């Protein structure tokens, strides 16, 4: 019975704060993190092993849905722009993060983790903002989303390499491991539709949610197999979603997976991240404020500046460069996944964990606002629409 208390508080806190933030037109994710911070600070509940398990499931679901919402097939017509932007907008922030980490004396491992955070972006924040501004199908919008997709993939790949370096669990060489990983993912891409067809052949009316259950069973099985091979569950979840993004043709199935993920498991992850954020470091350590300020400003300025530079090198105007710069600023899925894993491995110190959580909150809040502001200054929505992203519809 005691396990129901924190379960209940997470649901209530998430619902209460989500309602308030929705009225203020602020992101739902920020509401859940703030709810967790409030619950943790007030000692209303303790993060029990059961809650932590639900949180880990939520993290895997979060990365799976992030991969599922990614469309590699949508990048063909803007591959030059996306290539230039991804290199410039990934490399410069990574170097800035390393310099920040070394300056504060966090060591190589923590500095590299911070660098992976600075590389990543968030399509979950970018896509709704572009849809609202009417830029979803333009060359500009395609380039912004494509850059975020590539940076997420690169950051997750680097994260998997980092895990093998810091906490090696694979008994096979990396030169064998990654080709094997690719072969397994390609096999899964063809297995899922055929399994679904097989189940439907023996079921005239699908009253048992066949396809969603097949996908969920496959996701859990793949995570277990890849973890045995040495791949972290969050990376396995993302790559599985990425592989299935163009294979799952039924929008209804994706909606059901979305409801299950965001309606139950993912809120546990965000609330738990907030509850485990140690705000006491702000009072006990004077330098914590400096770390938070430098990390937030460093990421924001590095992503904006490198995004603008990459856009200019790709042939965009200065204002379009500013638009792409602010579009690559938000930090969400990969960022909070790094926090979760960094804490678990004991690599990230409390003040750095707090700084990264604050970075996620700040960038998730300000990026949509800045996107709307720059969109009003420009006349982007009347640009020629190439419908590159029609595969998202």
Secondary structure as GFF3:
##gff-version 3
##sequence-region A 1 393
A	DSSP	alpha_helix	2	23	.	.	.	ID=ss1
A	DSSP	alpha_helix	28	41	.	.	.	ID=ss2
A	DSSP	alpha_helix	49	68	.	.	.	ID=ss3
A	DSSP	three_ten_helix	72	74	.	.	.	ID=ss4
A	DSSP	three_ten_helix	76	78	.	.	.	ID=ss5
A	DSSP	alpha_helix	79	103	.	.	.	ID=ss6
A	DSSP	alpha_helix	107	119	.	.	.	ID=ss7
A	DSSP	alpha_helix	123	133	.	.	.	ID=ss8
A	DSSP	alpha_helix	139	166	.	.	.	ID=ss9
A	DSSP	alpha_helix	174	201	.	.	.	ID=ss10
A	DSSP	alpha_helix	210	229	.	.	.	ID=ss11
A	DSSP	alpha_helix	233	244	.	.	.	ID=ss12
A	DSSP	alpha_helix	251	260	.	.	.	ID=ss13
A	DSSP	pi_helix	261	265	.	.	.	ID=ss14
A	DSSP	alpha_helix	266	275	.	.	.	ID=ss15
A	DSSP	alpha_helix	281	284	.	.	.	ID=ss16
A	DSSP	alpha_helix	286	313	.	.	.	ID=ss17
A	DSSP	alpha_helix	318	327	.	.	.	ID=ss18
A	DSSP	alpha_helix	333	345	.	.	.	ID=ss19
A	DSSP	alpha_helix	350	377	.	.	.	ID=ss20
A	DSSP	three_ten_helix	380	382	.	.	.	ID=ss21
A	DSSP	three_ten_helix	388	392	.	.	.	ID=ss22
###
